[in-house]
Amino acid sequence: MKPEYPNLCSPIKIGNVTFRNRMFSAPMGATEVTADHCFAPRSQGFYELRAKGGAAAVIISELCVHPPTDGTHMLHIDPAVAGSMLSLTFAADAIRRHGAVAGIELSHAGHIGRPHLPTGAGAPPLFGPVDCTLSNGLKVKALTKTQIEDIIEGYGKTAALVKRAGFEMVMVHGGHGWLINQFMSPFFNKREDEYGGSFENRMRLALQALAGIRSAVGAGFPVEFRMSANEYIKGGYETDEGCRIAKAVEASADIIHVSAGHHELSFYNMFPSMFSEHGCNVGLAEEIKKHVRKPVATLGALSDPKQMEDILVSGKADIIYMARQMLADPEFARKTAAGQGDDTVKCIRCLTCMAERRVTQTRRCSVEPRIGRELEGMEIIPALKKKKVLVAGGGPGGMKAALTAALRGHKVILCEKTDELGGILKCEAAIPFKYDMYRLGLSLARLAAKEGVEIRLKTEVDAAYAEKEGADALIVAVGSEPILPALPGINGGNVIIVNDYHKEKDKVGNTVAVLGGGLAGCECAVHLANCGKTVHLIEMTNDLAPDSNYLHRPALLNEIAKAGVVVHTGKKGTGVTPEGLLYSDNGNELIIKCETVICAVGQRSCRDTAEKLHFSAPYVREIGDCVKPANIMTAIYQGHHAALDI
């Protein structure tokens, strides 16, 4: 079979190792690490899923090379600790048995290890290139030459141990503000000895660590160097010095892995949000590739196999890394190689996967329910007894439920009262930075149809309809509806409900007031301001977008400021007139003169509809917004499980 993307699907040999394609799974933090820093079974399932899904290499993230000076709660490998070597050996086995190359990232966090440290009296010290005080008041001690020598030795010892455990490549973390990057950066490294000052001195730690690793693993064992090509911080290095760094490490590294940004100071260059272009780091890889002969890897919000193929064909990079995309669809590589690229589910860049780690210390993905729960019996297993399943509602939860039920072999009917599937995802069609969410609806609809789901549009399910169908199971996914506040003039011709913006965008004037500063209102305001309109955002509380996750929210607030949206918090809308939006400010009624008012004050569950279906089948499950207005992740997770339980 001739592959649709021949370059992306072609093998590449590096050292003595042949990788089956150019689609690599980028390092992501382990799902579960034990108190004594061992690799836990849930983490094995997390990484194995992408190996099974066709990735050429799966890289386990952040293995600590020198615990005495690194305060992060990362993985350790220590033959003296029961379960340490054993657990990582099983991890390597789990990746390799599916034909992927098992790799692991060797890391030292330096002074950014602080999120995992106690901060009270007696807290262990943080270490970095120089003595300093961080913005939160924590003290950093400069590493001594003896400690630096021990760390360098730690890189070599750790590399030898992971090779013994069955790993076939190592990645050295030299970017994102971790210790090696701290030494390379003129912003952080103010040392006056042989490890600071000149470019050559600032590179000394990286080059000595690489030399120690090579000595430990021998020739032919791939060693990859991960770097930020541009730190994107004032006083840090830029792309021209990034190219010098790449040239300096080329003799010791087999792959130059080009990323960007700093975990603390330029986070959204490191983890591109939905406001960034897909492939935003590719230009950096292209520039570095002009200066080196070794293979160059790129990454950064890449999810389209056609774009990846074009990157390889044009010579901008040799390897494509993905992290979040391989969470959204762990079978991405296998589907792409099989000519089923249209069947992949794309990452929506909501940042839930990383936000969840900070909140609950677990992994979740908004569009793939298995992530972080791979060992919990969530695989789709054919049902022993095939049943007739009726799904009421064609939003993300309903479509996921229908798809999962069909994959289990059930006869599935999906009813949607409008003329198009997608539910609330349809609202995102007209907002460019949210188009990935609209595309998610298209993907779920296509996959459901492909698996034989009978789709009935313009069909509303009530008790009589359900009784007539006589289904064995009914999944109620009737969603929510926009709240329309009881304000004078709210039904006027100059008012558009935010859910209807995609249908009525041409009616929006050049001056707009958005009533409601939740997630939907804020994102609509940013979009309209980016379109050149004068936008006022009115919110009755003092906080914008409280319904957004804590990583997406700062990016959104930054976009609001950057776009020039005029924000009015603590102000309550009181009415709409042909001249604009009335609002109350400390008892005074004022007006924002505008041509259009966008109403975005929230959603209300369709409880009446759901409750009338309670006894309409032997098995009835309510999911998604009809239970409680929430988010895409909740709807998809509940839909998947409702179908597994049939």
MARBALO-423880 format. One record per residue (C-alpha): residue in three letters; x, y, z. Coordinates in pm, whole numbers, plus 32768, in hexadecimal, padded with zeros to 4 digits. Layout:
REM residues N
alaXYZ...
This chain:
REM residues 646
met800080008000lys808981527FA0pro8077823780D1glu7FBC837F80B6tyr80DA842A816Cpro8213837080F8asn8311844981ACleu8256845082F5cys822A82D882EAser838B82818279pro848681E38369ile85B782A383DFlys86F882058462ile87B782BD8571gly88EE821885F8asn88A480A68607val872F80D88639thr862580DC852Aphe84E5819A8576arg83B4811E84B8asn833682798455arg837583EA849Dmet825A8413859Ephe82F0841986FCser8238843A8848ala82CD85608906pro832285518A78met81F985818B60gly8201855F8CD9ala81AF84078D63thr804B83CB8DD6glu80B383368F22val81FF833B8FDAthr821E8291912Bala829183439265asp83EA82A69238his83FD832090CEcys83B281D69022phe82F281B08EDEala8192813A8F38pro80B180528E68arg7FC181688E00ser80E6821A8D60gln813F80E38C9Cgly7FE180DA8C0Bphe7FF7824C8BB8tyr812F82288AE2glu80DD80D38A53leu7F9E815789B3arg8063822D88BBala81568114886Blys802C8038881Egly7FA18154874Dgly80C48151865Aala81B5825C86D7ala831A821C8666ala83AA827F87B6val830D82BD8908ile83D6839789F4ile839B837E8B6Aser83C484D28C0Dglu84B085538D16leu858F844F8DB2cys865A84FE8EBFval87D184DD8E96his884085678FE8pro873E855D9101pro88178608920Athr88058754914Dasp86B4872F90A0gly857A876D916Cthr84778700906Dhis83A085CD90A6met841E85228F6Cleu847883BF8F19his85BC83318FA3ile867481F88F3Aasp873481569052pro877F7FE0905Cala878E7FFA91D7val8620806491EDala852C7F4391D2gly84547F6B909Cser851E80818FFCmet85DC7FC28EF0leu84C67EC18ED7ser83B47FBF8E8Fleu847880748D81thr84DA7F278CE1phe836A7ECB8CC8ala832680258C37ala842A7FF68B27asp839E7E9B8ADEala823D7F288AC1ile82AB802389B9arg838F7F3B88F5arg829C7E1888DAhis81C37EEA87F2gly82E07F3A8704ala83318095878Aval848581078804ala848D8142897Cgly8534828989DBile8556834A8B1Eglu85A684B48B6Eleu86CA84F98C57ser8684862E8D21his86EA87188E36ala85F2882D8E8Bgly86E589148F3Chis86308A2D8FEBile84DE89EF8F43gly84B288B89015arg8404898F9118pro8294893490D2his82D187E5917Bleu8397886292A6pro831C88C49400thr83548A389430gly835A8A5795ABala847C8A51969Egly85668931965Eala8508890E94EEpro86208879941Bpro86E189799351leu86B389BC91E2phe87E489B79103gly88388A768FC6pro895A8B1E8F16val896E8C409010asp88F28CB39161cys87AC8D6C9135thr86538DA791C5leu852A8D4190F1ser83F88E1A90C0asn833D8D5591CCgly84508D8E92CBleu84F18C3592B6lys866B8C3192CEval87458B8991C9lys88A58B149216ala89B58B14910Fleu8A3289BA90B7thr8B99897E911Blys8C9288F09024thr8C8987A890E2gln8B0E879990C5ile8B2387E88F51glu8C1C86CD8F23asp8B3085E48FE1ile8A0D864C8F03ile8AD9860C8DC8glu8B3784B78E51gly89C584818E9Dtyr896884AE8D2Fgly8A57839A8CC8lys89F582AB8DE0thr888182E08D9Fala88AB82A98C2Aala896281618C69leu884D80EB8D53val873281378C62lys87EC80838B4Darg88057F588C34ala868D7F738C74gly86477F508AFFphe862480B48A86glu86AD80E88929met86E78260892Aval870783828A1Dmet869F84EC8A00val876285F48AC0his8680870B8B39gly8739884A8AE1gly861089318AB6his84E489D48B5Cgly85A38A658C83trp8623891A8D0Fleu878389148D9Eile884A88EF8C5Casn87808A0B8BC5gln87BF8ADD8CFEphe89338AB48CC4met89198B008B4Fser88428C368B86pro88E78D8B8BB6phe87AE8DEF8C78phe87ED8CF08D8Casn895E8CA18D7Blys8A2D8DB78E18arg8B448CD38E90glu8CA98D4F8E7Casp8D5B8C008E67glu8D898B108D44tyr8C118AC68D44gly8BA28C2C8D09gly8BE18D648C41ser8C428D128ADBphe8B708C3C89F5glu8C728B278A09asn8C668B2A8B84arg8AEA8B2D8B91met8AE889FC8AACarg8BE1893B8B7Fleu8AE188848C5Aala8A1388128B2Eleu8B4287978A6Dgln8BDC86E38B96ala8A8E863C8BE5leu8A6E85C98A7Cala8BD285458A7Egly8B9084828BBCile8A5683EB8B29arg8B06838289E9ser8C1A82DF8AAFala8B1682228B7Aval8A3781A58A5Egly8B3881758949ala8B2481B187D4gly89E3817A8713phe88FC81BF883Bpro882C82F387DBval885B842288B8glu876A8541887Ephe879786A688F8arg865A87678946met868488DF8939ser85C58A238932ala86348AC987F0asn85B98C14887Bglu85758C5389EBtyr84828D6F89A2ile84E88E248AE0lys858A8F798AFCgly86FB8F448B3Bgly86F18DDB8AC7tyr877F8D568984glu86CF8D728835thr86CD8C9D86FBasp88278D028680glu88C08C7E87C2gly87D58B5487B1cys887F8AFC866Aarg89D48B188713ile895B8A2D8825ala88E6892F8723lys8A36893D8670ala8AEE891787BBval8A3387DA8822glu8A25873F86C6ala8B65867786F0ser8ADB85D18829ala896985AD87D3asp88C084D786CAile877B85A186BFile8748871586FBhis85EE873B8794val857788A1875Cser847B8933884Dala84528A9288DBgly84088B5C8A0Ehis84328B448B83his834F8A8C8C77glu83378BB08D68leu83678CE88C95ser82E48C978B38phe81FE8B708B77tyr81208B9D8A45asn824B8B93895Bmet829D8A4589F7phe813489C789F4pro807F8A7B88D8ser7F188AD08930met7DF48ADE883Fphe7E588C4587F5ser7F9C8BD1874Dglu7FC58B5385EBhis7FE589DF85B2gly815489918586cys81C38AD68627asn83218A4C866Eval836489C28513gly84138B0084A3leu850D8AD585BEala855989708553glu857D89E383EBglu867A8AEA844File874589FA8525lys874488F58412lys880489EA8337his892689D6842Eval893C88628485arg8958871583D2lys88B7863B84DBpro874085F084C7val866587048553ala851D86C38608thr840387C08620leu82C287DC86E7gly81C488DE8756ala804B88B58730leu806C87D18602ser7F3B86F985B8asp7F0A86F0843Fpro7FC785DB8387lys7FC686AA8247gln807887C682F5met817086CD8387glu81B486378232asp81EF879281A2ile82E987DD82B9leu83B186A78263val839986D480E9ser840E883C80FFgly853887D781D6lys84D688A88303ala84FF877D83EBasp853E860683E2ile8465858E8503ile831085FB8584tyr82D085EE86F9met817385FD878Dala8100860688F7arg7F9A8682891Bgln7F32860087C5met7F9684A1882Dleu7EC184C98963ala7D9585398895asp7DC1840D87B1pro7EBC83088828glu7E8A824E86DCphe7EEC8381860Fala802882E4857Farg7F868196852Clys7E5A823D8485thr7F3A832783BFala801682088345ala7EDF814582DFgly7E558263820Dgln7D4A82B48310gly7DC384108369asp7C63849B8348asp7BF883B78465thr7CE78453855Fval7C588522867Alys7D1686688693cys7D90871487CEile7CBF88468825arg7DDD88ED88E8cys7D0589308A1Aleu7E2E88E98B05thr7D5588068BDCcys7E5F86F58BD4met7F5C87D18C89ala7E66888F8D62glu7DDD874A8DECarg7F3686E38E66arg7F4E88198F3Eval7DEB87F48FC6thr7DCB867D9008gln7F2A85F98FB8thr7E8F851B8EACarg7E7F852B8D31arg7D44856A8C69cys7CFD85C38B01ser7BBF86788A97val7B8C85A08964glu7C1F844B89C7pro7B8883B58B04arg7C9082A48B29ile7DAE83928B72gly7E2F83688CD3arg7D3E82478D08glu7DCF814C8C13leu7DCC80308D0Fglu7C6780608D87gly7BAC7F828C93met7B5A809A8BA2glu7BB97FDE8A67ile7A997FAF8975ile7A467E3D8985pro79347DA688A5ala77F47D688967leu77947BFD899Dlys76287C528957lys75DD7D52884Alys74D17E4E88A7lys740D7F68880Bval748B80B6888Aleu73DA8204885Dval749E83438898ala73DE848788C2gly74B885B08869gly75D185DB876Egly76C786AD8831pro782486348891gly77A6855289AAgly769284B988D9met7778847C87B1lys788483DE888Dala777F82FE8930ala76F8829487DDleu785682518756thr78C381828882ala777E80BB8881ala77A58074870Dleu790E8006873Carg788D7F0C883Cgly77A87E7B8731his765B7F0C879Elys75557F8986A8val7559810086E6ile746782138686leu74D9837986C2cys73C7848286BBglu740A85F786A4lys72EF86F486A6thr73A687EE85C5asp741F87BA8463glu758F878384C3leu765886BD85C0gly774F876D86A5gly767F880B87B6ile772E892D885Dleu786888E6878Dlys77B6897E8662cys77D48AD0870Dglu794F8ACA86DBala79468ABF855Fala796E8C368535ile7A868C6F8633pro7BD48C148590phe7C928BC186D0lys7B768AD9873Atyr7B4A8A2F85E9asp7BF188F5866Fmet7AC488CC8755tyr79D388EB8633arg7AA887EF8576leu7A8A86FF869Cgly791386F5865Fleu794A86A684EFser7A3D858F854Aleu795584EB8645ala783484FD854Earg79058461843Aleu7987834B851Bala782A82FA859Bala77A282DF843Alys78CB820A83CFglu7884811484E9gly771E80E98477val766481D38560glu7510822A84CBile74FB83A584DDarg73A6844984E0leu73AD85C284C6lys728486A9850Bthr720B859D85FCglu71B685EF8764val719C84CE8858asp707C84D8894Fala6FE783C18A20ala6EFA8357890Atyr701083498808ala70F0827E88F1glu6FD6818E8941lys6F8B815F87D0glu70FA810D8787gly7103800F88A2ala7277803588E1asp73287F6589E8ala73F180958A52leu73B5820C8A3Eile74CD83078A6Bval744484618AAFala7530856F8A2Fval743F868D89EFgly753287948A67ser74EE88F38ADEglu74608A358A56pro74DE8B9B8A70ile745B8C6B8B8Eleu73A38DA18B1Apro738F8E988C3Cala72468F4B8C76leu72C590A18C0Dpro720191AB8B52gly725F91A289E1ile7314905389F1asn72438FD188CFgly729A90FC87F5gly732990DE8699asn747C915D870Eval74AB903687FFile75548EEF8799ile756E8DC0887Eval76D98D508886asn76708BEE8821asp75E28C7F86DFtyr770C8D568685his77818C60857Blys76338C8984C9glu760D8E0084F8lys77728E8184EDasp77288F5D83C0lys762D90228492val77349091858Dgly77859201857Casn78D192AE85AEthr788C92FE871Cval782A91DC87FCala77D291A28969val77FA903D89E4leu771B8FFC8B12gly77B88EEA8BE4gly79278EB48C34gly792B8D3B8C4Aleu79FB8C658B60ala79108C878A35gly78EA8DFF8A5Bcys7A5E8E3B8A87glu7AC08D6B8958cys79B78E108880ala7A318F6688F1val7B988F118892his7B2B8E97873Cleu7A5A8FCD86F3ala7B7490B38762asn7C658FF38683cys7B7290388566gly7BAB91AD859Dlys7A6D91F9865Ethr7A5792D18795val79F191DF88A8his797692168A0Bleu796390E98AF5ile787291078C1Bglu787A90178D42met77B1903A8E85thr78BC8F918F5Dasn7A2390008F89asp7ABB8ED88ECDleu7AC78E808D5Fala7AB18D1A8CDDpro7A998C678E2Easp7A168B378D6Fser7B5E8B148CB2asn7C748A2C8D25tyr7D918AD78DD5leu7E878AB38CB4his7D9E8B258B9Earg7D1F8C4C8C6Cpro7E698D118C7Bala7E968CE68B04leu7D318D608ACCleu7D598E8D8BB1asn7E998EE78AFBglu7DE18ED789AEile7CCD8FB78A39ala7DCF90BC8A98lys7E9590958955ala7D5C90B8887Fgly7CF991F9892Cval7BAD918189B9val7B1C92848AAAval7AC891C48BE8his79B792288CDFthr79B4913E8E0Dgly78CA91688F35lys77C391FA8E4Blys7668916A8E1Agly75AC91838CD2thr7454921F8D02gly73C5923A8BA5val73F792668A32thr738A938C895Fpro73BF93D887EEglu74E694AE8860gly7596939C8922leu75B392E38A6Eleu753E93788BB6tyr75FB93168CF0ser7604936B8E60asp773A93F98F05asn77189440907Bgly75A9948A9051asn75D695688F20glu754794F38DD6leu763895308CB6ile764094CA8B49ile774694328A67lys76EE94B28912cys770F939C8813glu7672930D86DDthr766391A5875Aval763890F888A8ile76B68F9188CBcys76048EDA89E5ala76EA8DD98A8Bval766A8DB08BEDgly767D8C358BFFgln75C58AEF8BC0arg749E8A418C69ser747388C68C67cys734D883F8B9Farg72CA878C8CD3asp715C87888C6Cthr71AE86C58B32ala729885D78BE7glu71AA858E8D05lys7091852D8C18leu716F84138B95his71C083768CE8phe70F982368CB2ser710882198B37ala71EB80E78B24pro726B7FCF8C06tyr73B880888C1Aval73B882048C1Earg74EB82DD8C57glu74FD84588C55ile764584F38BE9gly76E286438BA3asp764687998BC6cys74E687188C03val756986A08D55lys762C87DD8D9Epro76CC88D98CAEala783C88818CACasn7938884E8B92ile799387728A6Cmet7A66868A8B41thr7947863C8C2Eala785285F98B12ile793F85148A54tyr79B3845B8B8Bgln784C841D8BFCgly77DD83B88A9Fhis78F482BC8A7Dhis78A6821D8BCCala773082178B92ala776F81468A5Bleu786980638B0Basp7767801B8C17ile765E7F998B26
